[in-house]
């Protein structure tokens, strides 16, 4: 299975599904499935990719790349795991610390060239600090954020968290949170990709992954998935055109 189309077709056959049955599960036409299975270069939208992965019971990364180890990192891509297989996807965020600003009433937070996806998943980009944002402490505390060295600002891509986080927003996150304390929005690693979505505890020790955009369906994960909390979302800075 050397390409995306072959993987989709093979997995559908393994599940003994017809193209029509798979199409019905996703909410597309049978013709769309035929195109996906016969055109290796077709680009799936984030919504259809997530639905297809769920219908085939596979990770989105497997559909796109086969195995995450086959994704060849360039100079601006950080591998998801080190050679020992240990989790290191958020390591760049730990290389810089938030600190006091020159003006004692402000707090200096690193803005990193790291992208978390509010769509189907994103690879972590350059570990370099792009800049720092000096934020008045009063503003941080007004939104319930206590100034600490664990604060970082990262970029968000995708529309599945529309309303809470929009494409291009800057999200302030707390790296001190590496476990799911309660229901809320978290940055987490799942099957080799970094996501930012709402997580909710559900019975049988499962976690529901929720997109605030109603166009995206929720799905459940458990301890069998390659899952780890990286940080907790605390707030955002949004910029828009006039």
TIVEXDREN-674772 format. One record per residue: chain; residue in three letters; x, y, z of N, C-alpha, C in turn. Coordinates in steps of 0.05 Angstrom, whole numbers. Layout:
+-------+------+--------+--------+--------+--------+--------+--------+--------+--------+--------+
: kette : rest :    n.x :    n.y :    n.z :   ca.x :   ca.y :   ca.z :    c.x :    c.y :    c.z :
+-------+------+--------+--------+--------+--------+--------+--------+--------+--------+--------+
:     A :  ALA :      X :      Y :      Z :      X :      Y :      Z :      X :      Y :      Z :
...
+-------+------+--------+--------+--------+--------+--------+--------+--------+--------+--------+
END
This chain:
+-------+------+--------+--------+--------+--------+--------+--------+--------+--------+--------+
: kette : rest :    n.x :    n.y :    n.z :   ca.x :   ca.y :   ca.z :    c.x :    c.y :    c.z :
+-------+------+--------+--------+--------+--------+--------+--------+--------+--------+--------+
:     A :  UNK :     17 :    -24 :      0 :      0 :      0 :      0 :     18 :     25 :      0 :
:     A :  UNK :     27 :     33 :    -24 :     46 :     54 :    -26 :     34 :     82 :    -28 :
:     A :  UNK :      8 :     84 :    -31 :     -3 :    110 :    -34 :    -30 :    112 :    -19 :
:     A :  UNK :    -39 :    136 :    -15 :    -64 :    141 :      0 :    -88 :    126 :    -12 :
:     A :  UNK :    -91 :    126 :    -38 :   -114 :    113 :    -51 :   -114 :     83 :    -46 :
:     A :  UNK :    -90 :     71 :    -48 :    -88 :     42 :    -43 :    -95 :     35 :    -14 :
:     A :  UNK :    -87 :     52 :      5 :    -92 :     46 :     33 :   -122 :     48 :     38 :
:     A :  UNK :   -135 :     68 :     27 :   -164 :     71 :     31 :   -179 :     47 :     20 :
:     A :  UNK :   -172 :     38 :     -4 :   -186 :     16 :    -17 :   -181 :    -10 :     -1 :
:     A :  UNK :   -155 :    -15 :      6 :   -149 :    -40 :     21 :   -163 :    -41 :     48 :
:     A :  UNK :   -164 :    -19 :     62 :   -176 :    -19 :     88 :   -207 :    -23 :     86 :
:     A :  UNK :   -219 :    -11 :     66 :   -247 :    -15 :     61 :   -253 :    -44 :     56 :
:     A :  UNK :   -237 :    -57 :     40 :   -241 :    -85 :     35 :   -236 :   -102 :     59 :
:     A :  UNK :   -217 :    -95 :     76 :   -212 :   -110 :    100 :   -237 :   -110 :    118 :
:     A :  UNK :   -251 :    -87 :    118 :   -275 :    -84 :    134 :   -300 :    -95 :    120 :
:     A :  UNK :   -296 :   -105 :     96 :   -318 :   -117 :     80 :   -340 :    -97 :     75 :
:     A :  UNK :   -332 :    -73 :     68 :   -351 :    -52 :     62 :   -352 :    -47 :     32 :
:     A :  UNK :   -375 :    -42 :     21 :   -376 :    -33 :     -6 :   -371 :     -3 :     -7 :
:     A :  UNK :   -365 :      8 :    -31 :   -361 :     36 :    -33 :   -386 :     52 :    -25 :
:     A :  UNK :   -409 :     41 :    -31 :   -434 :     54 :    -24 :   -438 :     55 :      7 :
:     A :  UNK :   -431 :     32 :     20 :   -433 :     31 :     50 :   -414 :     51 :     63 :
:     A :  UNK :   -390 :     52 :     53 :   -370 :     71 :     64 :   -379 :     99 :     60 :
:     A :  UNK :   -389 :    105 :     36 :   -399 :    132 :     30 :   -422 :    140 :     49 :
:     A :  UNK :   -439 :    121 :     55 :   -462 :    127 :     72 :   -452 :    134 :    100 :
:     A :  UNK :   -432 :    120 :    110 :   -421 :    126 :    137 :   -409 :    154 :    138 :
:     A :  UNK :   -397 :    163 :    116 :   -383 :    188 :    116 :   -402 :    211 :    109 :
:     A :  UNK :   -422 :    205 :     93 :   -440 :    226 :     84 :   -432 :    238 :     57 :
:     A :  UNK :   -419 :    221 :     40 :   -411 :    230 :     13 :   -423 :    211 :     -7 :
:     A :  UNK :   -418 :    216 :    -32 :   -429 :    199 :    -53 :   -410 :    175 :    -58 :
:     A :  UNK :   -421 :    154 :    -70 :   -404 :    131 :    -77 :   -383 :    139 :    -97 :
:     A :  UNK :   -389 :    158 :   -115 :   -370 :    168 :   -134 :   -346 :    181 :   -121 :
:     A :  UNK :   -351 :    195 :    -98 :   -329 :    207 :    -83 :   -310 :    186 :    -73 :
:     A :  UNK :   -321 :    164 :    -62 :   -304 :    142 :    -52 :   -287 :    131 :    -75 :
:     A :  UNK :   -300 :    127 :    -99 :   -286 :    117 :   -122 :   -262 :    135 :   -130 :
:     A :  UNK :   -267 :    161 :   -128 :   -245 :    180 :   -135 :   -223 :    177 :   -114 :
:     A :  UNK :   -230 :    176 :    -88 :   -209 :    174 :    -67 :   -193 :    148 :    -71 :
:     A :  UNK :   -205 :    127 :    -80 :   -192 :    101 :    -83 :   -176 :     98 :   -108 :
:     A :  UNK :   -179 :    116 :   -127 :   -166 :    113 :   -153 :   -149 :    137 :   -161 :
:     A :  UNK :   -148 :    158 :   -144 :   -132 :    181 :   -149 :   -113 :    186 :   -126 :
:     A :  UNK :    -88 :    176 :   -127 :    -69 :    178 :   -105 :    -63 :    207 :    -97 :
:     A :  UNK :    -68 :    226 :   -115 :    -60 :    254 :   -109 :    -84 :    270 :    -98 :
:     A :  UNK :   -107 :    258 :    -95 :   -130 :    273 :    -85 :   -125 :    284 :    -57 :
:     A :  UNK :   -133 :    308 :    -52 :   -129 :    321 :    -26 :   -156 :    321 :    -11 :
:     A :  UNK :   -157 :    307 :     11 :   -182 :    305 :     27 :   -184 :    330 :     45 :
:     A :  UNK :   -207 :    342 :     47 :   -211 :    363 :     66 :   -210 :    352 :     94 :
:     A :  UNK :   -204 :    369 :    114 :   -200 :    360 :    141 :   -225 :    346 :    152 :
:     A :  UNK :   -249 :    356 :    145 :   -274 :    343 :    155 :   -277 :    315 :    143 :
:     A :  UNK :   -274 :    312 :    117 :   -277 :    286 :    105 :   -255 :    267 :    114 :
:     A :  UNK :   -231 :    277 :    118 :   -209 :    261 :    128 :   -215 :    249 :    155 :
:     A :  UNK :   -225 :    265 :    173 :   -232 :    255 :    200 :   -254 :    235 :    199 :
:     A :  UNK :   -274 :    240 :    183 :   -297 :    221 :    180 :   -288 :    195 :    168 :
:     A :  UNK :   -271 :    197 :    147 :   -260 :    173 :    134 :   -244 :    156 :    154 :
:     A :  UNK :   -227 :    169 :    169 :   -210 :    155 :    189 :   -228 :    141 :    209 :
:     A :  UNK :   -249 :    154 :    218 :   -267 :    142 :    238 :   -281 :    119 :    226 :
:     A :  UNK :   -291 :    121 :    201 :   -306 :    100 :    188 :   -288 :     75 :    183 :
:     A :  UNK :   -262 :     80 :    178 :   -244 :     58 :    173 :   -229 :     49 :    198 :
:     A :  UNK :   -234 :     62 :    221 :   -222 :     56 :    246 :   -191 :     56 :    244 :
:     A :  UNK :   -181 :     78 :    233 :   -152 :     82 :    230 :   -146 :    111 :    238 :
:     A :  UNK :   -121 :    118 :    240 :   -112 :    145 :    246 :   -111 :    161 :    220 :
:     A :  UNK :   -116 :    187 :    222 :   -114 :    204 :    198 :    -86 :    202 :    186 :
:     A :  UNK :    -66 :    201 :    204 :    -38 :    199 :    194 :    -33 :    174 :    178 :
:     A :  UNK :    -47 :    152 :    184 :    -43 :    128 :    169 :    -54 :    131 :    141 :
:     A :  UNK :    -77 :    145 :    138 :    -88 :    149 :    112 :    -69 :    166 :     95 :
:     A :  UNK :    -59 :    187 :    107 :    -42 :    206 :     93 :    -14 :    195 :     87 :
:     A :  UNK :     -2 :    181 :    106 :     26 :    173 :    104 :     32 :    143 :    106 :
:     A :  UNK :     13 :    128 :    114 :     18 :     99 :    118 :     27 :     93 :    146 :
:     A :  UNK :     50 :    103 :    153 :     61 :    101 :    180 :     74 :    127 :    186 :
:     A :  UNK :     72 :    136 :    211 :     84 :    162 :    217 :    114 :    162 :    214 :
:     A :  UNK :    127 :    138 :    217 :    156 :    136 :    214 :    165 :    142 :    186 :
:     A :  UNK :    146 :    140 :    166 :    152 :    145 :    139 :    151 :    175 :    132 :
:     A :  UNK :    141 :    191 :    150 :    141 :    220 :    145 :    170 :    230 :    149 :
:     A :  UNK :    181 :    240 :    127 :    209 :    248 :    128 :    211 :    277 :    137 :
:     A :  UNK :    222 :    282 :    161 :    223 :    309 :    171 :    244 :    325 :    155 :
:     A :  UNK :    236 :    350 :    148 :    255 :    368 :    135 :    269 :    384 :    157 :
:     A :  UNK :    282 :    405 :    149 :    296 :    421 :    168 :    278 :    436 :    187 :
:     A :  UNK :    252 :    439 :    179 :    234 :    454 :    195 :    213 :    437 :    209 :
:     A :  UNK :    219 :    411 :    210 :    200 :    392 :    223 :    214 :    376 :    244 :
:     A :  UNK :    201 :    375 :    267 :    212 :    360 :    290 :    199 :    333 :    291 :
:     A :  UNK :    214 :    311 :    292 :    202 :    284 :    293 :    184 :    281 :    318 :
:     A :  UNK :    163 :    265 :    315 :    144 :    261 :    336 :    157 :    245 :    360 :
:     A :  UNK :    176 :    227 :    354 :    189 :    212 :    375 :    219 :    211 :    369 :
:     A :  UNK :    234 :    208 :    390 :    263 :    205 :    386 :    270 :    177 :    379 :
:     A :  UNK :    296 :    170 :    376 :    304 :    144 :    367 :    296 :    122 :    386 :
:     A :  UNK :    293 :    129 :    411 :    285 :    109 :    431 :    255 :    105 :    432 :
:     A :  UNK :    241 :    120 :    416 :    212 :    118 :    415 :    198 :    134 :    437 :
:     A :  UNK :    214 :    151 :    451 :    202 :    167 :    473 :    188 :    191 :    462 :
:     A :  UNK :    167 :    199 :    475 :    151 :    222 :    467 :    167 :    248 :    470 :
:     A :  UNK :    169 :    264 :    448 :    183 :    289 :    451 :    170 :    311 :    435 :
:     A :  UNK :    145 :    307 :    427 :    132 :    325 :    408 :    130 :    354 :    418 :
:     A :  UNK :    128 :    359 :    444 :    126 :    386 :    454 :    152 :    396 :    466 :
:     A :  UNK :    174 :    381 :    462 :    199 :    390 :    473 :    207 :    418 :    466 :
:     A :  UNK :    202 :    427 :    441 :    210 :    455 :    434 :    197 :    476 :    452 :
:     A :  UNK :    173 :    470 :    462 :    159 :    489 :    479 :    173 :    493 :    506 :
:     A :  UNK :    190 :    473 :    513 :    202 :    474 :    539 :    230 :    488 :    538 :
:     A :  UNK :    239 :    495 :    514 :    265 :    507 :    511 :    266 :    536 :    519 :
:     A :  UNK :    243 :    548 :    522 :    242 :    577 :    529 :    222 :    580 :    552 :
:     A :  UNK :    227 :    599 :    569 :    209 :    603 :    592 :    196 :    631 :    591 :
:     A :  UNK :    172 :    632 :    600 :    160 :    658 :    604 :    174 :    671 :    628 :
:     A :  UNK :    174 :    698 :    629 :    189 :    711 :    650 :    179 :    740 :    654 :
:     A :  UNK :    189 :    753 :    674 :    182 :    780 :    679 :    191 :    798 :    656 :
:     A :  UNK :    175 :    818 :    650 :    182 :    837 :    629 :    197 :    860 :    642 :
:     A :  UNK :    209 :    877 :    626 :    223 :    901 :    637 :    204 :    918 :    653 :
:     A :  UNK :    181 :    921 :    642 :    160 :    935 :    657 :    148 :    915 :    677 :
:     A :  UNK :    150 :    919 :    702 :    142 :    900 :    723 :    112 :    893 :    721 :
:     A :  UNK :     97 :    911 :    708 :     68 :    906 :    707 :     61 :    887 :    684 :
:     A :  UNK :     81 :    880 :    667 :     76 :    862 :    644 :     90 :    835 :    649 :
:     A :  UNK :     82 :    816 :    632 :     94 :    789 :    634 :    102 :    781 :    605 :
:     A :  UNK :    126 :    770 :    602 :    138 :    764 :    576 :    134 :    734 :    570 :
:     A :  UNK :    118 :    729 :    549 :    112 :    701 :    541 :    123 :    695 :    514 :
:     A :  UNK :    138 :    672 :    511 :    149 :    665 :    485 :    127 :    658 :    465 :
:     A :  UNK :    129 :    668 :    441 :    112 :    659 :    419 :    129 :    641 :    401 :
:     A :  UNK :    122 :    615 :    400 :    138 :    596 :    386 :    127 :    589 :    359 :
:     A :  UNK :    145 :    581 :    341 :    137 :    573 :    314 :    128 :    544 :    315 :
:     A :  UNK :    107 :    539 :    330 :     95 :    513 :    334 :     66 :    514 :    326 :
:     A :  UNK :     56 :    495 :    312 :     29 :    495 :    303 :     14 :    471 :    315 :
:     A :  UNK :     -9 :    476 :    328 :    -27 :    455 :    336 :    -52 :    456 :    319 :
:     A :  UNK :    -62 :    433 :    311 :    -84 :    433 :    292 :   -111 :    432 :    305 :
:     A :  UNK :   -129 :    449 :    296 :   -157 :    447 :    303 :   -172 :    435 :    280 :
:     A :  UNK :   -157 :    420 :    263 :   -169 :    405 :    241 :   -162 :    376 :    244 :
:     A :  UNK :   -149 :    364 :    224 :   -143 :    335 :    226 :   -116 :    329 :    237 :
:     A :  UNK :   -100 :    348 :    244 :    -74 :    343 :    257 :    -52 :    359 :    244 :
:     A :  UNK :    -32 :    366 :    258 :    -10 :    381 :    247 :     17 :    371 :    258 :
:     A :  UNK :     37 :    372 :    242 :     64 :    366 :    251 :     75 :    391 :    265 :
:     A :  UNK :     90 :    387 :    286 :    102 :    410 :    301 :    124 :    422 :    283 :
:     A :  UNK :    124 :    448 :    280 :    143 :    461 :    263 :    167 :    470 :    278 :
:     A :  UNK :    182 :    489 :    267 :    207 :    498 :    277 :    206 :    504 :    307 :
:     A :  UNK :    228 :    496 :    321 :    229 :    501 :    350 :    238 :    529 :    357 :
:     A :  UNK :    244 :    545 :    337 :    254 :    572 :    343 :    233 :    589 :    355 :
:     A :  UNK :    241 :    607 :    373 :    223 :    627 :    383 :    220 :    649 :    362 :
:     A :  UNK :    196 :    655 :    354 :    192 :    676 :    335 :    193 :    703 :    347 :
:     A :  UNK :    183 :    705 :    371 :    182 :    731 :    385 :    172 :    727 :    413 :
:     A :  UNK :    169 :    748 :    428 :    157 :    748 :    454 :    134 :    767 :    455 :
:     A :  UNK :    114 :    761 :    471 :     92 :    780 :    475 :     92 :    789 :    504 :
:     A :  UNK :     93 :    815 :    508 :     92 :    825 :    535 :     63 :    833 :    541 :
:     A :  UNK :     51 :    818 :    559 :     23 :    821 :    565 :     19 :    833 :    593 :
:     A :  UNK :      2 :    853 :    596 :     -3 :    863 :    623 :    -13 :    841 :    641 :
:     A :  UNK :     -2 :    839 :    665 :    -10 :    819 :    684 :    -39 :    821 :    691 :
:     A :  UNK :    -50 :    846 :    691 :    -78 :    850 :    698 :    -96 :    836 :    677 :
:     A :  UNK :    -87 :    837 :    652 :   -103 :    824 :    631 :   -103 :    793 :    634 :
:     A :  UNK :    -79 :    783 :    640 :    -77 :    754 :    644 :    -95 :    745 :    667 :
:     A :  UNK :    -93 :    759 :    689 :   -109 :    751 :    713 :   -139 :    756 :    708 :
:     A :  UNK :   -146 :    775 :    691 :   -174 :    780 :    685 :   -187 :    757 :    671 :
:     A :  UNK :   -170 :    742 :    655 :   -181 :    719 :    641 :   -174 :    693 :    656 :
:     A :  UNK :   -165 :    695 :    681 :   -161 :    672 :    697 :   -134 :    658 :    693 :
:     A :  UNK :   -114 :    673 :    682 :    -88 :    661 :    676 :    -68 :    673 :    696 :
:     A :  UNK :    -56 :    655 :    711 :    -35 :    664 :    730 :     -8 :    664 :    716 :
:     A :  UNK :      6 :    686 :    717 :     33 :    688 :    703 :     52 :    668 :    715 :
:     A :  UNK :     62 :    649 :    699 :     82 :    630 :    708 :    101 :    624 :    685 :
:     A :  UNK :    124 :    612 :    691 :    144 :    606 :    671 :    134 :    585 :    651 :
:     A :  UNK :    112 :    571 :    657 :    103 :    550 :    640 :     85 :    560 :    617 :
:     A :  UNK :     79 :    585 :    616 :     62 :    596 :    595 :     77 :    597 :    568 :
:     A :  UNK :     63 :    590 :    546 :     73 :    593 :    519 :     50 :    602 :    501 :
:     A :  UNK :     57 :    613 :    478 :     37 :    620 :    458 :     44 :    605 :    433 :
:     A :  UNK :     24 :    591 :    422 :     28 :    576 :    397 :      7 :    584 :    377 :
:     A :  UNK :     12 :    577 :    352 :     -7 :    583 :    330 :    -27 :    560 :    326 :
:     A :  UNK :    -51 :    567 :    318 :    -72 :    547 :    314 :    -80 :    547 :    285 :
:     A :  UNK :    -83 :    523 :    273 :    -92 :    520 :    246 :   -116 :    502 :    244 :
:     A :  UNK :   -135 :    509 :    227 :   -159 :    493 :    223 :   -184 :    506 :    235 :
:     A :  UNK :   -207 :    495 :    229 :   -232 :    507 :    236 :   -250 :    490 :    254 :
:     A :  UNK :   -240 :    467 :    264 :   -258 :    450 :    279 :   -265 :    461 :    307 :
:     A :  UNK :   -250 :    481 :    316 :   -256 :    493 :    342 :   -267 :    521 :    338 :
:     A :  UNK :   -279 :    525 :    315 :   -290 :    551 :    308 :   -308 :    562 :    330 :
:     A :  UNK :   -303 :    587 :    338 :   -318 :    599 :    359 :   -302 :    601 :    385 :
:     A :  UNK :   -287 :    580 :    391 :   -269 :    580 :    413 :   -241 :    588 :    403 :
:     A :  UNK :   -233 :    575 :    381 :   -207 :    581 :    368 :   -212 :    582 :    338 :
:     A :  UNK :   -202 :    602 :    325 :   -205 :    604 :    297 :   -178 :    601 :    283 :
:     A :  UNK :   -178 :    595 :    258 :   -154 :    591 :    242 :   -136 :    616 :    244 :
:     A :  UNK :   -111 :    613 :    253 :    -93 :    635 :    255 :    -92 :    648 :    282 :
:     A :  UNK :   -109 :    640 :    300 :   -108 :    651 :    327 :    -82 :    643 :    342 :
:     A :  UNK :    -75 :    659 :    361 :    -52 :    653 :    379 :    -64 :    643 :    405 :
:     A :  UNK :    -57 :    619 :    413 :    -68 :    606 :    437 :    -47 :    607 :    459 :
:     A :  UNK :    -55 :    616 :    483 :    -37 :    614 :    506 :    -42 :    588 :    520 :
:     A :  UNK :    -21 :    573 :    525 :    -24 :    546 :    537 :     -6 :    544 :    562 :
:     A :  UNK :    -13 :    524 :    578 :      2 :    519 :    603 :     15 :    492 :    601 :
:     A :  UNK :     42 :    492 :    599 :     57 :    467 :    596 :     59 :    451 :    622 :
:     A :  UNK :     51 :    463 :    644 :     52 :    449 :    669 :     31 :    427 :    671 :
:     A :  UNK :     10 :    429 :    654 :    -11 :    409 :    654 :     -5 :    388 :    634 :
:     A :  UNK :      1 :    364 :    643 :      8 :    341 :    626 :    -11 :    317 :    631 :
:     A :  UNK :    -32 :    322 :    646 :    -52 :    301 :    650 :    -79 :    315 :    648 :
:     A :  UNK :   -100 :    300 :    641 :   -126 :    311 :    638 :   -139 :    314 :    666 :
:     A :  UNK :   -139 :    338 :    676 :   -149 :    343 :    703 :   -180 :    342 :    704 :
:     A :  UNK :   -192 :    355 :    684 :   -221 :    355 :    682 :   -228 :    362 :    653 :
:     A :  UNK :   -254 :    363 :    647 :   -262 :    369 :    620 :   -252 :    397 :    612 :
:     A :  UNK :   -243 :    400 :    588 :   -233 :    426 :    579 :   -219 :    423 :    552 :
:     A :  UNK :   -207 :    445 :    543 :   -193 :    445 :    517 :   -163 :    440 :    523 :
:     A :  UNK :   -152 :    420 :    509 :   -124 :    412 :    514 :   -109 :    411 :    487 :
:     A :  UNK :    -83 :    413 :    489 :    -65 :    407 :    467 :    -55 :    379 :    473 :
:     A :  UNK :    -58 :    361 :    454 :    -51 :    333 :    459 :    -40 :    320 :    433 :
:     A :  UNK :    -24 :    299 :    438 :    -13 :    283 :    416 :    -30 :    259 :    413 :
:     A :  UNK :    -38 :    253 :    388 :    -54 :    229 :    382 :    -45 :    217 :    356 :
:     A :  UNK :    -35 :    192 :    358 :    -26 :    178 :    334 :     -6 :    194 :    317 :
:     A :  UNK :     12 :    208 :    331 :     33 :    221 :    317 :     28 :    250 :    308 :
:     A :  UNK :      5 :    261 :    316 :     -2 :    288 :    309 :    -10 :    304 :    333 :
:     A :  UNK :     -7 :    331 :    331 :    -13 :    349 :    353 :    -40 :    362 :    347 :
:     A :  UNK :    -59 :    360 :    366 :    -85 :    371 :    363 :    -91 :    390 :    386 :
:     A :  UNK :   -110 :    408 :    381 :   -122 :    424 :    403 :   -152 :    422 :    400 :
:     A :  UNK :   -164 :    408 :    419 :   -193 :    403 :    419 :   -203 :    400 :    447 :
:     A :  UNK :   -229 :    399 :    450 :   -242 :    396 :    476 :   -243 :    366 :    483 :
:     A :  UNK :   -235 :    360 :    508 :   -235 :    332 :    517 :   -255 :    330 :    540 :
:     A :  UNK :   -269 :    307 :    540 :   -289 :    302 :    560 :   -287 :    273 :    570 :
:     A :  UNK :   -288 :    269 :    596 :   -288 :    242 :    607 :   -315 :    229 :    602 :
:     A :  UNK :   -314 :    204 :    593 :   -339 :    189 :    589 :   -335 :    161 :    602 :
:     A :  UNK :   -357 :    146 :    607 :   -355 :    121 :    621 :   -335 :    101 :    607 :
:     A :  UNK :   -327 :     81 :    623 :   -309 :     60 :    613 :   -281 :     71 :    608 :
:     A :  UNK :   -273 :     91 :    623 :   -246 :    102 :    622 :   -239 :    111 :    593 :
:     A :  UNK :   -258 :    123 :    580 :   -254 :    133 :    553 :   -255 :    164 :    553 :
:     A :  UNK :   -244 :    175 :    533 :   -243 :    204 :    530 :   -256 :    212 :    504 :
:     A :  UNK :   -275 :    231 :    505 :   -288 :    240 :    481 :   -274 :    265 :    470 :
:     A :  UNK :   -267 :    264 :    445 :   -254 :    286 :    431 :   -275 :    302 :    417 :
:     A :  UNK :   -279 :    327 :    425 :   -301 :    344 :    415 :   -291 :    368 :    400 :
:     A :  UNK :   -302 :    372 :    377 :   -297 :    397 :    361 :   -320 :    416 :    366 :
:     A :  UNK :   -313 :    441 :    373 :   -334 :    460 :    379 :   -349 :    468 :    353 :
:     A :  UNK :   -337 :    464 :    330 :   -351 :    469 :    305 :   -370 :    445 :    300 :
:     A :  UNK :   -396 :    449 :    299 :   -415 :    427 :    297 :   -413 :    411 :    271 :
:     A :  UNK :   -398 :    421 :    251 :   -394 :    407 :    226 :   -375 :    383 :    230 :
:     A :  UNK :   -361 :    382 :    252 :   -342 :    360 :    257 :   -355 :    342 :    278 :
:     A :  UNK :   -354 :    316 :    273 :   -365 :    296 :    292 :   -345 :    291 :    315 :
:     A :  UNK :   -356 :    285 :    338 :   -339 :    277 :    361 :   -332 :    248 :    358 :
:     A :  UNK :   -311 :    240 :    372 :   -303 :    211 :    371 :   -290 :    205 :    398 :
:     A :  UNK :   -289 :    179 :    405 :   -278 :    170 :    430 :   -251 :    157 :    427 :
:     A :  UNK :   -234 :    160 :    446 :   -208 :    146 :    446 :   -205 :    132 :    474 :
:     A :  UNK :   -186 :    113 :    475 :   -180 :    100 :    500 :   -150 :     96 :    502 :
:     A :  UNK :   -142 :     81 :    523 :   -113 :     78 :    528 :    -99 :     62 :    506 :
:     A :  UNK :   -113 :     50 :    487 :   -100 :     36 :    465 :    -89 :     55 :    444 :
:     A :  UNK :    -98 :     79 :    445 :    -89 :     99 :    426 :    -62 :    111 :    435 :
:     A :  UNK :    -46 :    120 :    416 :    -21 :    134 :    422 :    -29 :    163 :    430 :
:     A :  UNK :    -35 :    167 :    456 :    -47 :    192 :    465 :    -31 :    202 :    489 :
:     A :  UNK :    -27 :    229 :    489 :    -14 :    241 :    512 :    -21 :    271 :    513 :
:     A :  UNK :    -28 :    280 :    537 :    -33 :    309 :    541 :     -7 :    324 :    541 :
:     A :  UNK :     -6 :    346 :    526 :     18 :    363 :    524 :     15 :    389 :    540 :
:     A :  UNK :     -8 :    400 :    540 :    -12 :    426 :    553 :    -43 :    431 :    554 :
:     A :  UNK :    -50 :    452 :    570 :    -78 :    459 :    571 :    -82 :    487 :    559 :
:     A :  UNK :   -103 :    490 :    544 :   -109 :    516 :    532 :   -121 :    535 :    553 :
:     A :  UNK :   -111 :    559 :    554 :   -120 :    578 :    574 :   -135 :    602 :    562 :
:     A :  UNK :   -127 :    611 :    539 :   -139 :    634 :    527 :   -128 :    639 :    499 :
:     A :  UNK :   -137 :    660 :    486 :   -128 :    665 :    459 :   -126 :    695 :    453 :
:     A :  UNK :   -109 :    701 :    433 :   -108 :    727 :    421 :   -117 :    724 :    392 :
:     A :  UNK :   -136 :    739 :    384 :   -147 :    737 :    356 :   -142 :    763 :    341 :
:     A :  UNK :   -134 :    760 :    316 :   -130 :    784 :    299 :   -147 :    781 :    274 :
:     A :  UNK :   -161 :    801 :    266 :   -177 :    800 :    242 :   -174 :    824 :    225 :
:     A :  UNK :   -182 :    821 :    199 :   -181 :    843 :    181 :   -203 :    863 :    186 :
:     A :  UNK :   -198 :    889 :    182 :   -218 :    909 :    185 :   -236 :    909 :    160 :
+-------+------+--------+--------+--------+--------+--------+--------+--------+--------+--------+
END
